[in-house]
Amino acid sequence: MFKPAAFGPAIQQRRRGLPPIRDPRHPASRAPRIFADSADIGDIEPLYRAGIITGVTTNPTLVKRAGASSWAQAKAMLTDILNLLAPNPVSLELTELSHDAMLVQAQELAALGSNAVIKVPVGGYRAIDAHADPFTGLKVIRALWEQGIHTNATLVFNTTQAFWAANAGASCVSPFLGRVADYLARHDDADGLPGNSLYQASNPQRHHNTEYVACGGPLHDAGSRLVQEIVTTFAHYDIGTEVLAASIRNPAQLSEMLLAGADILTVPAPILAGVADHPLTDLGMQAFVADAAVFSGG
């Protein structure tokens, strides 16, 4: 089971230094923000109207799934979401992969709404093109920071990626906690320590995660430990970049992210639709209604 570190003074001070998301008089004015991970405005609007979410994250897969079949149609759909959520943030992901083209597209997306946040993959460019600049994402984040455009550094899988993205000027970083656990479940050597598919000193291809993330606990908790490690590092160094917990798979991980100290949780709409539900709550309501029936009719 995920064991949260105590919220020490550094983490508490960091949280208190972030701007409140609600009226300061509200009892949860400094609670983590909740975003819907969706591009379907039909799913987003009821969550927004109910006060469940204060932002949205999208990506090309979600936009395609929501029905867009062209770039023009995608922009129209994203504009509708931006208008609905304004002034709350909506992350829009770049589809271009070269530095100059990414900057042009970022400006195009930023022009759709003042609440647009540009989602930039932090790395992986050489996996697409062996001759690509490995620092493309960091350079784009830096250039957009200089232009005053907010960015979300995405596809983060270790603390150093998160640190360098913050160092480049990212407004938030998105560790994909669910994908970490998925990868370990598929690729770990059953005879080794948990997390050995990402942390194994004898293999030079497997040294990109520290043992704090990849080892030291159950496989399914690895992503939660990753978020906790990033939050702790940012607190130690007074880094104001927000930690946006992404790739959440189930309601239990919502609690884990609250305990880990995440600043933002982006959650698939189907999970958000059930946040008020619990089997014992259902039983309690049924018993309440049954007992209250004696008072019906005055």
ZADO-1210 file (C-alpha; in nm, 4 decimals, padded with zeros to 6 digits):
<atoms>
<atom x="00.0000" y="00.0000" z="00.0000" code="MET" pos="1"/>
<atom x="00.1174" y="00.3502" z="-00.0814" code="PHE" pos="2"/>
<atom x="00.2579" y="00.5116" z="00.2309" code="LYS" pos="3"/>
<atom x="00.2527" y="00.8904" z="00.2096" code="PRO" pos="4"/>
<atom x="00.5384" y="01.0877" z="00.3539" code="ALA" pos="5"/>
<atom x="00.4436" y="01.3281" z="00.6307" code="ALA" pos="6"/>
<atom x="00.3553" y="01.6720" z="00.5017" code="PHE" pos="7"/>
<atom x="00.6617" y="01.8503" z="00.6311" code="GLY" pos="8"/>
<atom x="00.7018" y="02.2267" z="00.6635" code="PRO" pos="9"/>
<atom x="00.8565" y="02.2597" z="00.3156" code="ALA" pos="10"/>
<atom x="00.5596" y="02.0957" z="00.1424" code="ILE" pos="11"/>
<atom x="00.3102" y="02.2890" z="00.3540" code="GLN" pos="12"/>
<atom x="00.4856" y="02.6172" z="00.2778" code="GLN" pos="13"/>
<atom x="00.4902" y="02.5380" z="-00.0932" code="ARG" pos="14"/>
<atom x="00.1178" y="02.4613" z="-00.0977" code="ARG" pos="15"/>
<atom x="00.0395" y="02.7811" z="00.0928" code="ARG" pos="16"/>
<atom x="00.2454" y="02.9817" z="-00.1534" code="GLY" pos="17"/>
<atom x="00.0330" y="02.8707" z="-00.4492" code="LEU" pos="18"/>
<atom x="-00.2625" y="03.0934" z="-00.5365" code="PRO" pos="19"/>
<atom x="-00.6030" y="02.9880" z="-00.4022" code="PRO" pos="20"/>
<atom x="-00.8397" y="02.8421" z="-00.6598" code="ILE" pos="21"/>
<atom x="-01.1525" y="02.9700" z="-00.4875" code="ARG" pos="22"/>
<atom x="-01.2679" y="03.2578" z="-00.2715" code="ASP" pos="23"/>
<atom x="-01.0145" y="03.2668" z="00.0169" code="PRO" pos="24"/>
<atom x="-01.3073" y="03.2412" z="00.2589" code="ARG" pos="25"/>
<atom x="-01.3953" y="02.8986" z="00.1156" code="HIS" pos="26"/>
<atom x="-01.2826" y="02.6143" z="00.3458" code="PRO" pos="27"/>
<atom x="-01.1101" y="02.4380" z="00.0534" code="ALA" pos="28"/>
<atom x="-00.9679" y="02.7457" z="-00.1172" code="SER" pos="29"/>
<atom x="-00.6187" y="02.5936" z="-00.1406" code="ARG" pos="30"/>
<atom x="-00.7194" y="02.2371" z="-00.2226" code="ALA" pos="31"/>
<atom x="-00.5653" y="02.0761" z="-00.5313" code="PRO" pos="32"/>
<atom x="-00.7398" y="02.1632" z="-00.8532" code="ARG" pos="33"/>
<atom x="-00.9329" y="01.8910" z="-01.0341" code="ILE" pos="34"/>
<atom x="-00.9285" y="01.8790" z="-01.4141" code="PHE" pos="35"/>
<atom x="-01.1218" y="01.6570" z="-01.6535" code="ALA" pos="36"/>
<atom x="-00.9012" y="01.4603" z="-01.8897" code="ASP" pos="37"/>
<atom x="-01.1355" y="01.4789" z="-02.1864" code="SER" pos="38"/>
<atom x="-01.2094" y="01.6601" z="-02.5115" code="ALA" pos="39"/>
<atom x="-01.5795" y="01.5726" z="-02.5125" code="ASP" pos="40"/>
<atom x="-01.7686" y="01.8872" z="-02.4162" code="ILE" pos="41"/>
<atom x="-02.0728" y="01.6724" z="-02.3425" code="GLY" pos="42"/>
<atom x="-01.8752" y="01.5094" z="-02.0585" code="ASP" pos="43"/>
<atom x="-01.6990" y="01.8279" z="-01.9535" code="ILE" pos="44"/>
<atom x="-01.9920" y="02.0683" z="-01.9201" code="GLU" pos="45"/>
<atom x="-02.1909" y="01.8876" z="-01.6475" code="PRO" pos="46"/>
<atom x="-01.8741" y="01.8402" z="-01.4413" code="LEU" pos="47"/>
<atom x="-01.7917" y="02.2086" z="-01.4759" code="TYR" pos="48"/>
<atom x="-02.1457" y="02.3259" z="-01.3977" code="ARG" pos="49"/>
<atom x="-02.1474" y="02.1057" z="-01.0864" code="ALA" pos="50"/>
<atom x="-01.8233" y="02.2631" z="-00.9623" code="GLY" pos="51"/>
<atom x="-01.6374" y="01.9314" z="-00.9799" code="ILE" pos="52"/>
<atom x="-01.3642" y="02.0593" z="-01.2143" code="ILE" pos="53"/>
<atom x="-01.1729" y="02.3840" z="-01.2582" code="THR" pos="54"/>
<atom x="-00.9829" y="02.2920" z="-01.5733" code="GLY" pos="55"/>
<atom x="-00.9403" y="02.0458" z="-01.8585" code="VAL" pos="56"/>
<atom x="-00.6545" y="01.8563" z="-02.0207" code="THR" pos="57"/>
<atom x="-00.6773" y="01.7333" z="-02.3776" code="THR" pos="58"/>
<atom x="-00.4530" y="01.5493" z="-02.6207" code="ASN" pos="59"/>
<atom x="-00.4798" y="01.4500" z="-02.9890" code="PRO" pos="60"/>
<atom x="-00.6137" y="01.1048" z="-02.8981" code="THR" pos="61"/>
<atom x="-00.8937" y="01.2522" z="-02.6878" code="LEU" pos="62"/>
<atom x="-00.9778" y="01.5123" z="-02.9535" code="VAL" pos="63"/>
<atom x="-01.0002" y="01.2410" z="-03.2209" code="LYS" pos="64"/>
<atom x="-01.2101" y="01.0237" z="-02.9900" code="ARG" pos="65"/>
<atom x="-01.4454" y="01.3189" z="-02.9354" code="ALA" pos="66"/>
<atom x="-01.5161" y="01.3294" z="-03.3101" code="GLY" pos="67"/>
<atom x="-01.2620" y="01.5601" z="-03.4748" code="ALA" pos="68"/>
<atom x="-01.1434" y="01.4408" z="-03.8163" code="SER" pos="69"/>
<atom x="-00.9518" y="01.7517" z="-03.9285" code="SER" pos="70"/>
<atom x="-00.7324" y="02.0210" z="-03.7751" code="TRP" pos="71"/>
<atom x="-00.9986" y="02.2848" z="-03.8365" code="ALA" pos="72"/>
<atom x="-01.2585" y="02.0715" z="-03.6612" code="GLN" pos="73"/>
<atom x="-01.0205" y="02.0043" z="-03.3739" code="ALA" pos="74"/>
<atom x="-00.9577" y="02.3759" z="-03.3243" code="LYS" pos="75"/>
<atom x="-01.3304" y="02.4473" z="-03.3265" code="ALA" pos="76"/>
<atom x="-01.3911" y="02.1840" z="-03.0591" code="MET" pos="77"/>
<atom x="-01.1049" y="02.3120" z="-02.8462" code="LEU" pos="78"/>
<atom x="-01.2299" y="02.6698" z="-02.8797" code="THR" pos="79"/>
<atom x="-01.5687" y="02.5639" z="-02.7456" code="ASP" pos="80"/>
<atom x="-01.4014" y="02.4053" z="-02.4425" code="ILE" pos="81"/>
<atom x="-01.1846" y="02.7127" z="-02.3847" code="LEU" pos="82"/>
<atom x="-01.4889" y="02.9393" z="-02.3979" code="ASN" pos="83"/>
<atom x="-01.6848" y="02.7184" z="-02.1573" code="LEU" pos="84"/>
<atom x="-01.4028" y="02.6937" z="-01.9027" code="LEU" pos="85"/>
<atom x="-01.2725" y="03.0521" z="-01.9224" code="ALA" pos="86"/>
<atom x="-01.0839" y="03.1786" z="-01.7314" code="PRO" pos="87"/>
<atom x="-00.9885" y="02.8304" z="-01.6071" code="ASN" pos="88"/>
<atom x="-00.6992" y="02.6545" z="-01.7839" code="PRO" pos="89"/>
<atom x="-00.7343" y="02.4112" z="-02.0725" code="VAL" pos="90"/>
<atom x="-00.4272" y="02.2176" z="-02.1905" code="SER" pos="91"/>
<atom x="-00.3931" y="02.1855" z="-02.5686" code="LEU" pos="92"/>
<atom x="-00.1237" y="01.9498" z="-02.6969" code="GLU" pos="93"/>
<atom x="00.1070" y="02.0223" z="-02.9871" code="LEU" pos="94"/>
<atom x="00.1122" y="01.7801" z="-03.2782" code="THR" pos="95"/>
<atom x="00.4186" y="01.9247" z="-03.4537" code="GLU" pos="96"/>
<atom x="00.7584" y="01.7804" z="-03.3597" code="LEU" pos="97"/>
<atom x="01.0220" y="02.0264" z="-03.4861" code="SER" pos="98"/>
<atom x="01.1216" y="02.3332" z="-03.2854" code="HIS" pos="99"/>
<atom x="01.0088" y="02.6038" z="-03.5270" code="ASP" pos="100"/>
<atom x="00.6867" y="02.4286" z="-03.6281" code="ALA" pos="101"/>
<atom x="00.6013" y="02.3693" z="-03.2621" code="MET" pos="102"/>
<atom x="00.6415" y="02.7375" z="-03.1813" code="LEU" pos="103"/>
<atom x="00.4177" y="02.8382" z="-03.4723" code="VAL" pos="104"/>
<atom x="00.1514" y="02.5868" z="-03.3705" code="GLN" pos="105"/>
<atom x="00.1799" y="02.6902" z="-03.0046" code="ALA" pos="106"/>
<atom x="00.1034" y="03.0501" z="-03.0977" code="GLN" pos="107"/>
<atom x="-00.1894" y="02.9311" z="-03.3101" code="GLU" pos="108"/>
<atom x="-00.3345" y="02.7344" z="-03.0179" code="LEU" pos="109"/>
<atom x="-00.2653" y="03.0092" z="-02.7653" code="ALA" pos="110"/>
<atom x="-00.4638" y="03.2479" z="-02.9842" code="ALA" pos="111"/>
<atom x="-00.7755" y="03.0313" z="-02.9389" code="LEU" pos="112"/>
<atom x="-00.8216" y="03.1560" z="-02.5840" code="GLY" pos="113"/>
<atom x="-00.6395" y="03.3412" z="-02.3074" code="SER" pos="114"/>
<atom x="-00.6829" y="03.0344" z="-02.0841" code="ASN" pos="115"/>
<atom x="-00.4995" y="02.8017" z="-02.3237" code="ALA" pos="116"/>
<atom x="-00.2027" y="02.6109" z="-02.1805" code="VAL" pos="117"/>
<atom x="00.0271" y="02.4557" z="-02.4384" code="ILE" pos="118"/>
<atom x="00.1100" y="02.0912" z="-02.3765" code="LYS" pos="119"/>
<atom x="00.4666" y="02.0061" z="-02.4801" code="VAL" pos="120"/>
<atom x="00.6226" y="01.6563" z="-02.4630" code="PRO" pos="121"/>
<atom x="00.9351" y="01.6919" z="-02.2509" code="VAL" pos="122"/>
<atom x="01.1334" y="01.4349" z="-02.4510" code="GLY" pos="123"/>
<atom x="01.1122" y="01.1352" z="-02.6798" code="GLY" pos="124"/>
<atom x="01.1990" y="01.3219" z="-02.9984" code="TYR" pos="125"/>
<atom x="01.4847" y="01.0898" z="-03.0952" code="ARG" pos="126"/>
<atom x="01.2470" y="00.7952" z="-03.0677" code="ALA" pos="127"/>
<atom x="01.0628" y="00.9472" z="-03.3652" code="ILE" pos="128"/>
<atom x="01.3676" y="01.0764" z="-03.5518" code="ASP" pos="129"/>
<atom x="01.7148" y="00.9553" z="-03.4587" code="ALA" pos="130"/>
<atom x="01.8595" y="01.2864" z="-03.5800" code="HIS" pos="131"/>
<atom x="01.6219" y="01.5060" z="-03.3788" code="ALA" pos="132"/>
<atom x="01.7433" y="01.7422" z="-03.1083" code="ASP" pos="133"/>
<atom x="01.6756" y="01.5631" z="-02.7770" code="PRO" pos="134"/>
<atom x="01.6202" y="01.9003" z="-02.6107" code="PHE" pos="135"/>
<atom x="01.3456" y="02.0115" z="-02.8510" code="THR" pos="136"/>
<atom x="01.0730" y="02.0039" z="-02.5872" code="GLY" pos="137"/>
<atom x="01.2778" y="02.1907" z="-02.3281" code="LEU" pos="138"/>
<atom x="01.3761" y="02.4557" z="-02.5834" code="LYS" pos="139"/>
<atom x="01.0132" y="02.5049" z="-02.6847" code="VAL" pos="140"/>
<atom x="00.9055" y="02.5350" z="-02.3211" code="ILE" pos="141"/>
<atom x="01.1781" y="02.7929" z="-02.2646" code="ARG" pos="142"/>
<atom x="01.0823" y="02.9948" z="-02.5730" code="ALA" pos="143"/>
<atom x="00.7131" y="02.9924" z="-02.4790" code="LEU" pos="144"/>
<atom x="00.7974" y="03.0999" z="-02.1234" code="TRP" pos="145"/>
<atom x="00.9865" y="03.3948" z="-02.2684" code="GLU" pos="146"/>
<atom x="00.6733" y="03.4829" z="-02.4691" code="GLN" pos="147"/>
<atom x="00.4512" y="03.4625" z="-02.1608" code="GLY" pos="148"/>
<atom x="00.2670" y="03.1509" z="-02.2833" code="ILE" pos="149"/>
<atom x="00.1805" y="02.8924" z="-02.0167" code="HIS" pos="150"/>
<atom x="00.2985" y="02.5365" z="-02.0777" code="THR" pos="151"/>
<atom x="00.2267" y="02.1875" z="-01.9500" code="ASN" pos="152"/>
<atom x="00.5302" y="01.9567" z="-01.9808" code="ALA" pos="153"/>
<atom x="00.3811" y="01.6182" z="-02.0589" code="THR" pos="154"/>
<atom x="00.5033" y="01.2570" z="-02.0769" code="LEU" pos="155"/>
<atom x="00.7053" y="01.2950" z="-01.7575" code="VAL" pos="156"/>
<atom x="00.8239" y="00.9661" z="-01.6066" code="PHE" pos="157"/>
<atom x="01.0964" y="01.0631" z="-01.3618" code="ASN" pos="158"/>
<atom x="01.1918" y="01.3434" z="-01.1291" code="THR" pos="159"/>
<atom x="01.4786" y="01.4757" z="-01.3373" code="THR" pos="160"/>
<atom x="01.2516" y="01.5226" z="-01.6402" code="GLN" pos="161"/>
<atom x="01.0156" y="01.7201" z="-01.4159" code="ALA" pos="162"/>
<atom x="01.3029" y="01.9269" z="-01.2773" code="PHE" pos="163"/>
<atom x="01.4449" y="02.0188" z="-01.6183" code="TRP" pos="164"/>
<atom x="01.1002" y="02.1098" z="-01.7477" code="ALA" pos="165"/>
<atom x="01.0481" y="02.3391" z="-01.4485" code="ALA" pos="166"/>
<atom x="01.3959" y="02.4775" z="-01.5055" code="ASN" pos="167"/>
<atom x="01.2957" y="02.5606" z="-01.8635" code="ALA" pos="168"/>
<atom x="00.9895" y="02.7503" z="-01.7435" code="GLY" pos="169"/>
<atom x="00.7007" y="02.5016" z="-01.7511" code="ALA" pos="170"/>
<atom x="00.3884" y="02.6179" z="-01.5702" code="SER" pos="171"/>
<atom x="00.3139" y="02.2587" z="-01.4721" code="CYS" pos="172"/>
<atom x="00.4593" y="01.9123" z="-01.5230" code="VAL" pos="173"/>
<atom x="00.2515" y="01.6000" z="-01.5872" code="SER" pos="174"/>
<atom x="00.3890" y="01.2738" z="-01.4442" code="PRO" pos="175"/>
<atom x="00.1948" y="00.9789" z="-01.5892" code="PHE" pos="176"/>
<atom x="00.1528" y="00.7668" z="-01.2793" code="LEU" pos="177"/>
<atom x="-00.0771" y="00.5023" z="-01.4315" code="GLY" pos="178"/>
<atom x="00.1554" y="00.4288" z="-01.7207" code="ARG" pos="179"/>
<atom x="00.4501" y="00.3704" z="-01.4866" code="VAL" pos="180"/>
<atom x="00.2644" y="00.0934" z="-01.3056" code="ALA" pos="181"/>
<atom x="00.1388" y="-00.0514" z="-01.6350" code="ASP" pos="182"/>
<atom x="00.4925" y="-00.0675" z="-01.7752" code="TYR" pos="183"/>
<atom x="00.6364" y="-00.2373" z="-01.4671" code="LEU" pos="184"/>
<atom x="00.3579" y="-00.4954" z="-01.4649" code="ALA" pos="185"/>
<atom x="00.4360" y="-00.5891" z="-01.8253" code="ARG" pos="186"/>
<atom x="00.8161" y="-00.5729" z="-01.8264" code="HIS" pos="187"/>
<atom x="00.9568" y="-00.6437" z="-01.4796" code="ASP" pos="188"/>
<atom x="01.1696" y="-00.9541" z="-01.4316" code="ASP" pos="189"/>
<atom x="00.9745" y="-01.1555" z="-01.1752" code="ALA" pos="190"/>
<atom x="01.2995" y="-01.2736" z="-01.0154" code="ASP" pos="191"/>
<atom x="01.4295" y="-00.9207" z="-00.9571" code="GLY" pos="192"/>
<atom x="01.3394" y="-00.6311" z="-00.7326" code="LEU" pos="193"/>
<atom x="01.0131" y="-00.4495" z="-00.8115" code="PRO" pos="194"/>
<atom x="01.0793" y="-00.1877" z="-01.0770" code="GLY" pos="195"/>
<atom x="01.3810" y="-00.3586" z="-01.2301" code="ASN" pos="196"/>
<atom x="01.2556" y="-00.2919" z="-01.5839" code="SER" pos="197"/>
<atom x="01.3178" y="00.0790" z="-01.5201" code="LEU" pos="198"/>
<atom x="01.5990" y="00.0585" z="-01.2658" code="TYR" pos="199"/>
<atom x="01.8757" y="-00.1914" z="-01.3230" code="GLN" pos="200"/>
<atom x="02.2333" y="-00.0759" z="-01.2902" code="ALA" pos="201"/>
<atom x="02.3754" y="-00.3593" z="-01.5029" code="SER" pos="202"/>
<atom x="02.1802" y="-00.2474" z="-01.8080" code="ASN" pos="203"/>
<atom x="02.2726" y="00.0986" z="-01.9432" code="PRO" pos="204"/>
<atom x="01.9301" y="00.1312" z="-02.1037" code="GLN" pos="205"/>
<atom x="01.7610" y="00.1025" z="-01.7649" code="ARG" pos="206"/>
<atom x="01.9011" y="00.3786" z="-01.5492" code="HIS" pos="207"/>
<atom x="01.6503" y="00.6566" z="-01.6018" code="HIS" pos="208"/>
<atom x="01.4647" y="00.6146" z="-01.2731" code="ASN" pos="209"/>
<atom x="01.6041" y="00.6178" z="-00.9243" code="THR" pos="210"/>
<atom x="01.5313" y="00.3288" z="-00.6944" code="GLU" pos="211"/>
<atom x="01.3080" y="00.5587" z="-00.4919" code="TYR" pos="212"/>
<atom x="01.0560" y="00.5500" z="-00.7745" code="VAL" pos="213"/>
<atom x="01.1082" y="00.2126" z="-00.9370" code="ALA" pos="214"/>
<atom x="01.1790" y="00.0047" z="-00.6277" code="CYS" pos="215"/>
<atom x="01.0943" y="00.0038" z="-00.2605" code="GLY" pos="216"/>
<atom x="00.7296" y="-00.0907" z="-00.2816" code="GLY" pos="217"/>
<atom x="00.4512" y="-00.2652" z="-00.4747" code="PRO" pos="218"/>
<atom x="00.4498" y="-00.2246" z="-00.8519" code="LEU" pos="219"/>
<atom x="00.1085" y="-00.0598" z="-00.8557" code="HIS" pos="220"/>
<atom x="00.2336" y="00.2151" z="-00.6204" code="ASP" pos="221"/>
<atom x="00.5329" y="00.3153" z="-00.8346" code="ALA" pos="222"/>
<atom x="00.3487" y="00.5988" z="-01.0091" code="GLY" pos="223"/>
<atom x="00.2225" y="00.7397" z="-00.6805" code="SER" pos="224"/>
<atom x="00.5761" y="00.7357" z="-00.5420" code="ARG" pos="225"/>
<atom x="00.6916" y="00.9199" z="-00.8547" code="LEU" pos="226"/>
<atom x="00.4469" y="01.2037" z="-00.7942" code="VAL" pos="227"/>
<atom x="00.5452" y="01.2186" z="-00.4280" code="GLN" pos="228"/>
<atom x="00.9142" y="01.2359" z="-00.5210" code="GLU" pos="229"/>
<atom x="00.8554" y="01.5257" z="-00.7631" code="ILE" pos="230"/>
<atom x="00.6463" y="01.7175" z="-00.5091" code="VAL" pos="231"/>
<atom x="00.9111" y="01.6682" z="-00.2408" code="THR" pos="232"/>
<atom x="01.1895" y="01.7835" z="-00.4737" code="THR" pos="233"/>
<atom x="00.9958" y="02.0932" z="-00.5792" code="PHE" pos="234"/>
<atom x="00.9243" y="02.1740" z="-00.2147" code="ALA" pos="235"/>
<atom x="01.2901" y="02.1425" z="-00.1182" code="HIS" pos="236"/>
<atom x="01.3958" y="02.3904" z="-00.3855" code="TYR" pos="237"/>
<atom x="01.0953" y="02.6244" z="-00.3689" code="ASP" pos="238"/>
<atom x="00.9965" y="02.5436" z="-00.7288" code="ILE" pos="239"/>
<atom x="00.6616" y="02.7001" z="-00.8134" code="GLY" pos="240"/>
<atom x="00.5886" y="02.4820" z="-01.1172" code="THR" pos="241"/>
<atom x="00.2734" y="02.2854" z="-01.0394" code="GLU" pos="242"/>
<atom x="00.2680" y="01.9051" z="-01.0324" code="VAL" pos="243"/>
<atom x="-00.0236" y="01.7751" z="-01.2402" code="LEU" pos="244"/>
<atom x="-00.0915" y="01.4081" z="-01.1697" code="ALA" pos="245"/>
<atom x="-00.1978" y="01.2426" z="-01.4955" code="ALA" pos="246"/>
<atom x="-00.2872" y="00.8945" z="-01.6200" code="SER" pos="247"/>
<atom x="-00.5113" y="00.8239" z="-01.3208" code="ILE" pos="248"/>
<atom x="-00.6697" y="00.4815" z="-01.3569" code="ARG" pos="249"/>
<atom x="-00.9095" y="00.4442" z="-01.0644" code="ASN" pos="250"/>
<atom x="-01.0692" y="00.6284" z="-00.7699" code="PRO" pos="251"/>
<atom x="-00.8129" y="00.4900" z="-00.5226" code="ALA" pos="252"/>
<atom x="-00.5395" y="00.6826" z="-00.7033" code="GLN" pos="253"/>
<atom x="-00.7289" y="01.0054" z="-00.6385" code="LEU" pos="254"/>
<atom x="-00.6717" y="00.9553" z="-00.2660" code="SER" pos="255"/>
<atom x="-00.3095" y="00.8608" z="-00.3284" code="GLU" pos="256"/>
<atom x="-00.2515" y="01.1833" z="-00.5216" code="MET" pos="257"/>
<atom x="-00.4022" y="01.3917" z="-00.2418" code="LEU" pos="258"/>
<atom x="-00.1692" y="01.2189" z="00.0031" code="LEU" pos="259"/>
<atom x="00.1284" y="01.2611" z="-00.2308" code="ALA" pos="260"/>
<atom x="00.0779" y="01.6382" z="-00.2431" code="GLY" pos="261"/>
<atom x="-00.0133" y="01.6805" z="-00.6118" code="ALA" pos="262"/>
<atom x="-00.1191" y="02.0347" z="-00.7042" code="ASP" pos="263"/>
<atom x="-00.3570" y="01.9282" z="-00.9836" code="ILE" pos="264"/>
<atom x="-00.5301" y="01.5980" z="-01.0580" code="LEU" pos="265"/>
<atom x="-00.6496" y="01.5394" z="-01.4130" code="THR" pos="266"/>
<atom x="-00.9046" y="01.2610" z="-01.4159" code="VAL" pos="267"/>
<atom x="-01.1006" y="01.0780" z="-01.6864" code="PRO" pos="268"/>
<atom x="-01.4640" y="01.1871" z="-01.6943" code="ALA" pos="269"/>
<atom x="-01.6040" y="00.8385" z="-01.6104" code="PRO" pos="270"/>
<atom x="-01.4078" y="00.8356" z="-01.2823" code="ILE" pos="271"/>
<atom x="-01.5201" y="01.1894" z="-01.1962" code="LEU" pos="272"/>
<atom x="-01.8809" y="01.0882" z="-01.2605" code="ALA" pos="273"/>
<atom x="-01.8616" y="00.8544" z="-00.9612" code="GLY" pos="274"/>
<atom x="-01.6774" y="01.0673" z="-00.7047" code="VAL" pos="275"/>
<atom x="-01.9847" y="01.0988" z="-00.4794" code="ALA" pos="276"/>
<atom x="-02.0543" y="00.7250" z="-00.4839" code="ASP" pos="277"/>
<atom x="-01.9615" y="00.4486" z="-00.2400" code="HIS" pos="278"/>
<atom x="-02.1333" y="00.1141" z="-00.1720" code="PRO" pos="279"/>
<atom x="-02.1689" y="00.1942" z="00.1984" code="LEU" pos="280"/>
<atom x="-02.3159" y="00.5343" z="00.1151" code="THR" pos="281"/>
<atom x="-02.5762" y="00.3554" z="-00.0965" code="ASP" pos="282"/>
<atom x="-02.6609" y="00.1208" z="00.1923" code="LEU" pos="283"/>
<atom x="-02.6752" y="00.4107" z="00.4342" code="GLY" pos="284"/>
<atom x="-02.9136" y="00.6048" z="00.2126" code="MET" pos="285"/>
<atom x="-03.1373" y="00.3022" z="00.1679" code="GLN" pos="286"/>
<atom x="-03.1556" y="00.2512" z="00.5454" code="ALA" pos="287"/>
<atom x="-03.2181" y="00.6218" z="00.5991" code="PHE" pos="288"/>
<atom x="-03.5053" y="00.6300" z="00.3527" code="VAL" pos="289"/>
<atom x="-03.6572" y="00.3138" z="00.5007" code="ALA" pos="290"/>
<atom x="-03.6434" y="00.4522" z="00.8554" code="ASP" pos="291"/>
<atom x="-03.7673" y="00.7959" z="00.7493" code="ALA" pos="292"/>
<atom x="-04.0751" y="00.6423" z="00.5853" code="ALA" pos="293"/>
<atom x="-04.2443" y="00.6244" z="00.9250" code="VAL" pos="294"/>
<atom x="-04.2554" y="01.0042" z="00.9305" code="PHE" pos="295"/>
<atom x="-04.4074" y="01.0440" z="00.5846" code="SER" pos="296"/>
<atom x="-04.7528" y="01.1948" z="00.5589" code="GLY" pos="297"/>
<atom x="-04.7127" y="01.4160" z="00.8655" code="GLY" pos="298"/>
</atoms>
